[in-house]
Amino acid sequence: MAEDRLDVIIFGATGFTGKYTVYEAVKVLDNLRWGIAGRNHDKLKAVLEEMGTKSKKDLSHIPIFLADVNDEASLLEMAKRCRVLVNTAGPYRFYGEKVVNACIEAGTHHVDVSGEPQYMENMQLKYNERARQRGVYVVSACGFDSIPADLGIVFVEKNFDGVVNSVETFLQSGVEDGSAGGGAALNFGTWESAVYGLAHADELRGIRQKLFPERLPKFYPILKHRPLIFRSSEVNKVCLPFPGSDRSVVMRSQRYLYEHEKKRPVQMHAYVAFPSWIAAIAVALFATIFGLLSKFKFGRDLLLKYPGFFSGGMVARDGPSESRMERSFFKMTMKAVGWPKSEKLGECTDQYTDPPSKTLMVKVSGPNPGYGATCVALLSTAVTILRESSKMPSTGGVFPPGAAFAKTSLISELEKHEHGMKFEILANK
């Protein structure tokens, strides 16, 4: 790549996630050359002023680039100006593909925080081979909550000292003072992505049939689903199935590692934890209404017009307050079950005859999951590509983060930063 390129450009910097990515870039991209991009020069300049004041740094020297998702020439010109493009402009199902295409054409790596399985898997289907030929890495799901899940399993396998059969994840989030209130927790853009993602969930089957024409073999014992609502002894909370993209992201990583490195794939189920039965049932009711409404245009219009009402006050068009973000946290507890090293089989396709006898409990945690830890994780993936591409698979391609960064020091990079993530072992039996 040309030496006059910047290391990183943050695209979509005037959006809610984008501007906090700019804030975290002051520390995470220290000693790197970076810039920002978007449609409006005045708004981009205002973001640098606002985030400069917040970080107590003069950001007036940061380069500004104009690019619009509806102007493919501008996207290509932007992509040619950097080595890694950090894309915060969602929903990605509407705006992501043109940016990915521009990056591959320009020979520029691309990372984003999509939680939209249809977009991510469609990009892998359409662009993986071309990205590989161009030596470009395209990695989605580089924020909360897929980084804790996917890299958490990487951490589990590095510390298991044996063969992992299955992992269950239990996600908890809240605010430090324990209050139930505190205002909105999510930005409208995240809500919008969820509405359209669920509305078009039936697209996934067709995409996956083309992307993965051959099914993975079954490995025993098969990890069973928990009840729809249950109390988990692992976290002593009431849990529901987690509706996000964690499992789809993790299983893409596990498939890649099985097919290319002959590693037995880890089975995985994801759950979200609540403090009481009442809270869990209320969320389940909201989720049911959300799911029904998202299937129809009239319902989607209502969800997008009144996000606060249909989310129980958890979503606002102007995003959560600074106070709410500063007090928020997440914990993802992971229970891994498998066999000790002494019982390892010869081939990854071999089946065990004895039940799993080893357990490892791990926790991944951090502050401000939506707009602190997410932004740090996104930028850390960019830094890792710049510094450790030789440890990444193949010469490029479209990857989930676990497959892309399994052999890199991304976990250590995440642990370095104030708003990063901590990976720790809770119990090893």
Disulfide bonds with the S-S distance in Angstrom:
none
